[in-house]
Amino acid sequence: GLATAGEVLVSSTVRDLVAGSGISFVDRGAHELKGIEGARQLLAVN
């Protein structure tokens, strides 16, 4: 998979939905996901 052990990856949509919550993210770049057309930006919850 794309995530390392213990890592949680989320989309930029999730990041936008929790804006202001104090949760921080690390950009993991754009990736093609199975069953979804086009690349999606993924972020690791920090």
C-alpha positions, 0 to 999 in steps of 0.5 A: 500500500501507499501508507507506511506502518502506523500511518494514516493517509487522507485526501485533501478533502478530509484535510479541508473538512477538519481545518481549524481542528489542530490536526496537522498533515504531511503532503505525500504527493499525488497518487493514482488510486484503484477505482478512481479516475485521475490522481488524488493528493494524499496527506499523512496525518501528523 
